[in-house]
Amino acid sequence: MVKTTIILDDEIYKKLINESIEKYGTAKKLSVLINEKLRAYNKPENPDHNKLTLTYRLGRQLSNAEINHLKEEYRGKTEWKQ
């Protein structure tokens, strides 16, 4: 476990304190609440986050415009089937 100091906006701090009191009955569990929120934030939202990802080398650099065009062109046209 690591101790650190963070600076919170007053409004955010008040909301977190109130939530801690509601959930745990005390403001002393603020660290527990913040850790829970950070863990939840870092969870992949998509249950298929472990899907296979394929990478292709084109042998040349693509501009952002070209990448965006290709993303749109192939969206929904490729999928992994077992």
BATI-701601 format. One record per residue: residue number from 0; residue in three letters; x, y, z of N, C-alpha, C, O in turn. Coordinates in nm, 3 decimals, m for minus. Example, Ala and Ser with C-alpha at 12.3 -4.5 7.8 and 13.67 -1.06 7.14 Angstrom:
[0; ALA; [1.319; m0.569; 0.780]; [1.230; m0.450; 0.780]; [1.320; m0.330; 0.780]; [1.424; m0.332; 0.846]]
[1; SER; [1.285; m0.225; 0.708]; [1.367; m0.106; 0.714]; [1.290; 0.003; 0.787]; [1.341; 0.114; 0.804]]
***
This chain:
[0; MET; [0.085; m0.117; 0.000]; [0.000; 0.000; 0.000]; [0.090; 0.123; 0.000]; [0.194; 0.126; 0.066]]
[1; VAL; [0.049; 0.223; m0.074]; [0.126; 0.346; m0.089]; [0.044; 0.462; m0.036]; [m0.076; 0.471; m0.061]]
[2; LYS; [0.109; 0.550; 0.038]; [0.043; 0.673; 0.083]; [0.082; 0.785; m0.011]; [0.198; 0.797; m0.051]]
[3; THR; [m0.016; 0.866; m0.045]; [0.012; 0.981; m0.131]; [m0.084; 1.092; m0.095]; [m0.187; 1.069; m0.032]]
[4; THR; [m0.051; 1.212; m0.136]; [m0.138; 1.326; m0.115]; [m0.193; 1.369; m0.249]; [m0.119; 1.386; m0.346]]
[5; ILE; [m0.324; 1.388; m0.254]; [m0.387; 1.439; m0.375]; [m0.467; 1.563; m0.338]; [m0.513; 1.577; m0.224]]
[6; ILE; [m0.484; 1.649; m0.433]; [m0.561; 1.771; m0.411]; [m0.691; 1.758; m0.489]; [m0.690; 1.742; m0.611]]
[7; LEU; [m0.803; 1.763; m0.417]; [m0.935; 1.748; m0.477]; [m1.007; 1.882; m0.480]; [m0.987; 1.966; m0.392]]
[8; ASP; [m1.089; 1.901; m0.581]; [m1.178; 2.017; m0.580]; [m1.270; 2.004; m0.459]; [m1.305; 1.894; m0.417]]
[9; ASP; [m1.309; 2.117; m0.402]; [m1.395; 2.116; m0.284]; [m1.524; 2.039; m0.309]; [m1.569; 1.963; m0.224]]
[10; GLU; [m1.583; 2.060; m0.425]; [m1.710; 1.994; m0.459]; [m1.695; 1.842; m0.464]; [m1.778; 1.768; m0.412]]
[11; ILE; [m1.588; 1.796; m0.528]; [m1.563; 1.652; m0.537]; [m1.538; 1.595; m0.399]; [m1.590; 1.488; m0.365]]
[12; TYR; [m1.460; 1.665; m0.318]; [m1.431; 1.618; m0.183]; [m1.559; 1.602; m0.102]; [m1.577; 1.501; m0.034]]
[13; LYS; [m1.646; 1.701; m0.108]; [m1.772; 1.694; m0.033]; [m1.857; 1.576; m0.076]; [m1.915; 1.506; 0.007]]
[14; LYS; [m1.864; 1.553; m0.209]; [m1.942; 1.439; m0.259]; [m1.884; 1.307; m0.211]; [m1.958; 1.217; m0.172]]
[15; LEU; [m1.752; 1.295; m0.214]; [m1.688; 1.172; m0.171]; [m1.708; 1.149; m0.021]; [m1.734; 1.037; 0.022]]
[16; ILE; [m1.695; 1.254; 0.057]; [m1.715; 1.242; 0.202]; [m1.859; 1.198; 0.231]; [m1.882; 1.108; 0.311]]
[17; ASN; [m1.954; 1.262; 0.165]; [m2.095; 1.226; 0.186]; [m2.121; 1.081; 0.146]; [m2.192; 1.009; 0.216]]
[18; GLU; [m2.063; 1.038; 0.035]; [m2.081; 0.899; m0.009]; [m2.017; 0.802; 0.089]; [m2.073; 0.696; 0.117]]
[19; SER; [m1.901; 0.837; 0.141]; [m1.834; 0.753; 0.239]; [m1.918; 0.740; 0.367]; [m1.930; 0.631; 0.423]]
[20; ILE; [m1.976; 0.849; 0.410]; [m2.060; 0.846; 0.531]; [m2.186; 0.762; 0.505]; [m2.227; 0.683; 0.590]]
[21; GLU; [m2.245; 0.779; 0.388]; [m2.365; 0.701; 0.353]; [m2.335; 0.553; 0.346]; [m2.412; 0.470; 0.395]]
[22; LYS; [m2.223; 0.519; 0.285]; [m2.191; 0.379; 0.260]; [m2.130; 0.310; 0.382]; [m2.164; 0.195; 0.412]]
[23; TYR; [m2.041; 0.379; 0.453]; [m1.967; 0.316; 0.562]; [m1.999; 0.373; 0.700]; [m1.956; 0.318; 0.802]]
[24; GLY; [m2.074; 0.482; 0.704]; [m2.108; 0.542; 0.832]; [m1.999; 0.629; 0.890]; [m2.011; 0.678; 1.002]]
[25; THR; [m1.893; 0.650; 0.815]; [m1.782; 0.734; 0.862]; [m1.707; 0.793; 0.743]; [m1.703; 0.734; 0.634]]
[26; ALA; [m1.647; 0.908; 0.765]; [m1.565; 0.970; 0.661]; [m1.424; 0.911; 0.660]; [m1.346; 0.937; 0.568]]
[27; LYS; [m1.392; 0.831; 0.761]; [m1.257; 0.773; 0.769]; [m1.233; 0.663; 0.667]; [m1.120; 0.616; 0.653]]
[28; LYS; [m1.337; 0.623; 0.596]; [m1.322; 0.521; 0.493]; [m1.309; 0.582; 0.354]; [m1.333; 0.516; 0.253]]
[29; LEU; [m1.270; 0.708; 0.349]; [m1.256; 0.778; 0.222]; [m1.159; 0.706; 0.128]; [m1.186; 0.694; 0.008]]
[30; SER; [m1.048; 0.659; 0.180]; [m0.950; 0.587; 0.097]; [m1.008; 0.460; 0.039]; [m0.983; 0.427; m0.077]]
[31; VAL; [m1.087; 0.388; 0.118]; [m1.151; 0.266; 0.070]; [m1.244; 0.299; m0.046]; [m1.243; 0.232; m0.149]]
[32; LEU; [m1.324; 0.404; m0.029]; [m1.417; 0.445; m0.132]; [m1.345; 0.486; m0.261]; [m1.385; 0.446; m0.370]]
[33; ILE; [m1.239; 0.564; m0.248]; [m1.164; 0.609; m0.366]; [m1.099; 0.490; m0.436]; [m1.099; 0.484; m0.559]]
[34; ASN; [m1.045; 0.394; m0.360]; [m0.987; 0.275; m0.421]; [m1.092; 0.195; m0.497]; [m1.065; 0.146; m0.606]]
[35; GLU; [m1.212; 0.182; m0.439]; [m1.321; 0.111; m0.509]; [m1.355; 0.181; m0.640]; [m1.373; 0.115; m0.743]]
[36; LYS; [m1.364; 0.312; m0.636]; [m1.399; 0.388; m0.755]; [m1.290; 0.374; m0.863]; [m1.321; 0.362; m0.981]]
[37; LEU; [m1.165; 0.377; m0.823]; [m1.056; 0.363; m0.920]; [m1.054; 0.223; m0.981]; [m1.029; 0.208; m1.100]]
[38; ARG; [m1.079; 0.121; m0.898]; [m1.085; m0.015; m0.952]; [m1.198; m0.028; m1.052]; [m1.181; m0.087; m1.159]]
[39; ALA; [m1.315; 0.026; m1.018]; [m1.430; 0.019; m1.108]; [m1.402; 0.095; m1.237]; [m1.442; 0.051; m1.345]]
[40; TYR; [m1.334; 0.208; m1.227]; [m1.301; 0.289; m1.345]; [m1.207; 0.213; m1.438]; [m1.217; 0.225; m1.560]]
[41; ASN; [m1.117; 0.136; m1.382]; [m1.017; 0.065; m1.462]; [m1.064; m0.069; m1.515]; [m0.992; m0.133; m1.591]]
[42; LYS; [m1.184; m0.113; m1.476]; [m1.237; m0.239; m1.529]; [m1.275; m0.219; m1.675]; [m1.332; m0.116; m1.711]]
[43; PRO; [m1.244; m0.318; m1.758]; [m1.290; m0.308; m1.897]; [m1.443; m0.310; m1.900]; [m1.506; m0.394; m1.837]]
[44; GLU; [m1.501; m0.217; m1.972]; [m1.646; m0.210; m1.980]; [m1.702; m0.316; m2.073]; [m1.817; m0.358; m2.058]]
[45; ASN; [m1.623; m0.360; m2.167]; [m1.667; m0.458; m2.264]; [m1.631; m0.597; m2.213]; [m1.514; m0.626; m2.189]]
[46; PRO; [m1.731; m0.686; m2.195]; [m1.700; m0.820; m2.145]; [m1.616; m0.900; m2.243]; [m1.559; m1.002; m2.205]]
[47; ASP; [m1.607; m0.857; m2.367]; [m1.526; m0.926; m2.468]; [m1.387; m0.866; m2.481]; [m1.326; m0.875; m2.587]]
[48; HIS; [m1.338; m0.803; m2.374]; [m1.209; m0.733; m2.383]; [m1.092; m0.827; m2.411]; [m0.985; m0.780; m2.448]]
[49; ASN; [m1.110; m0.955; m2.396]; [m1.002; m1.050; m2.422]; [m1.006; m1.107; m2.564]; [m0.938; m1.205; m2.592]]
[50; LYS; [m1.084; m1.047; m2.652]; [m1.091; m1.095; m2.789]; [m0.956; m1.086; m2.857]; [m0.872; m1.002; m2.824]]
[51; LEU; [m0.938; m1.172; m2.951]; [m0.815; m1.174; m3.028]; [m0.799; m1.045; m3.108]; [m0.894; m0.999; m3.172]]
[52; THR; [m0.682; m0.988; m3.105]; [m0.651; m0.870; m3.183]; [m0.542; m0.905; m3.284]; [m0.437; m0.958; m3.247]]
[53; LEU; [m0.568; m0.876; m3.409]; [m0.470; m0.902; m3.513]; [m0.402; m0.772; m3.553]; [m0.467; m0.667; m3.560]]
[54; THR; [m0.274; m0.780; m3.580]; [m0.198; m0.663; m3.623]; [m0.139; m0.693; m3.761]; [m0.083; m0.800; m3.785]]
[55; TYR; [m0.153; m0.596; m3.849]; [m0.099; m0.610; m3.984]; [0.009; m0.504; m4.006]; [m0.007; m0.388; m3.967]]
[56; ARG; [0.119; m0.545; m4.070]; [0.223; m0.451; m4.108]; [0.206; m0.418; m4.255]; [0.203; m0.506; m4.340]]
[57; LEU; [0.195; m0.290; m4.283]; [0.176; m0.246; m4.421]; [0.306; m0.209; m4.490]; [0.310; m0.197; m4.612]]
[58; GLY; [0.411; m0.191; m4.413]; [0.538; m0.154; m4.472]; [0.547; m0.006; m4.505]; [0.641; 0.037; m4.571]]
[59; ARG; [0.449; 0.072; m4.460]; [0.454; 0.217; m4.482]; [0.375; 0.286; m4.372]; [0.293; 0.225; m4.304]]
[60; GLN; [0.401; 0.413; m4.357]; [0.330; 0.493; m4.258]; [0.197; 0.539; m4.315]; [0.188; 0.571; m4.434]]
[61; LEU; [0.094; 0.542; m4.234]; [m0.037; 0.593; m4.274]; [m0.065; 0.724; m4.202]; [m0.028; 0.741; m4.086]]
[62; SER; [m0.129; 0.815; m4.271]; [m0.169; 0.939; m4.208]; [m0.291; 0.912; m4.121]; [m0.356; 0.808; m4.137]]
[63; ASN; [m0.324; 1.003; m4.031]; [m0.443; 0.988; m3.948]; [m0.569; 0.980; m4.033]; [m0.660; 0.903; m4.002]]
[64; ALA; [m0.575; 1.057; m4.139]; [m0.691; 1.055; m4.229]; [m0.706; 0.917; m4.293]; [m0.817; 0.865; m4.302]]
[65; GLU; [m0.594; 0.858; m4.337]; [m0.599; 0.724; m4.398]; [m0.644; 0.619; m4.297]; [m0.723; 0.531; m4.329]]
[66; ILE; [m0.592; 0.629; m4.175]; [m0.631; 0.535; m4.069]; [m0.780; 0.546; m4.040]; [m0.849; 0.444; m4.031]]
[67; ASN; [m0.830; 0.668; m4.026]; [m0.972; 0.686; m3.998]; [m1.059; 0.635; m4.112]; [m1.164; 0.576; m4.088]]
[68; HIS; [m1.015; 0.658; m4.236]; [m1.090; 0.609; m4.351]; [m1.096; 0.456; m4.350]; [m1.202; 0.398; m4.374]]
[69; LEU; [m0.984; 0.391; m4.322]; [m0.981; 0.245; m4.319]; [m1.064; 0.189; m4.205]; [m1.130; 0.086; m4.221]]
[70; LYS; [m1.061; 0.257; m4.090]; [m1.144; 0.212; m3.977]; [m1.291; 0.214; m4.015]; [m1.364; 0.119; m3.983]]
[71; GLU; [m1.335; 0.319; m4.081]; [m1.475; 0.329; m4.122]; [m1.507; 0.225; m4.230]; [m1.613; 0.163; m4.227]]
[72; GLU; [m1.414; 0.207; m4.324]; [m1.437; 0.115; m4.435]; [m1.454; m0.030; m4.387]; [m1.536; m0.104; m4.442]]
[73; TYR; [m1.378; m0.070; m4.286]; [m1.379; m0.209; m4.241]; [m1.462; m0.231; m4.115]; [m1.469; m0.343; m4.065]]
[74; ARG; [m1.525; m0.126; m4.063]; [m1.607; m0.141; m3.941]; [m1.719; m0.240; m3.966]; [m1.797; m0.225; m4.061]]
[75; GLY; [m1.729; m0.342; m3.882]; [m1.836; m0.439; m3.891]; [m1.817; m0.543; m4.000]; [m1.899; m0.634; m4.013]]
[76; LYS; [m1.711; m0.532; m4.079]; [m1.689; m0.627; m4.189]; [m1.598; m0.742; m4.148]; [m1.590; m0.844; m4.217]]
[77; THR; [m1.531; m0.726; m4.037]; [m1.443; m0.833; m3.992]; [m1.488; m0.877; m3.853]; [m1.533; m0.797; m3.771]]
[78; GLU; [m1.474; m1.006; m3.829]; [m1.506; m1.060; m3.698]; [m1.433; m1.192; m3.680]; [m1.388; m1.254; m3.776]]
[79; TRP; [m1.421; m1.232; m3.558]; [m1.353; m1.356; m3.524]; [m1.459; m1.462; m3.500]; [m1.550; m1.443; m3.420]]
[80; LYS; [m1.447; m1.573; m3.570]; [m1.538; m1.685; m3.550]; [m1.457; m1.806; m3.509]; [m1.350; m1.832; m3.563]]
[81; GLN; [m1.510; m1.879; m3.413]; [m1.440; m1.998; m3.368]; [m1.493; m2.121; m3.435]; [m1.446; m2.231; m3.409]]
***
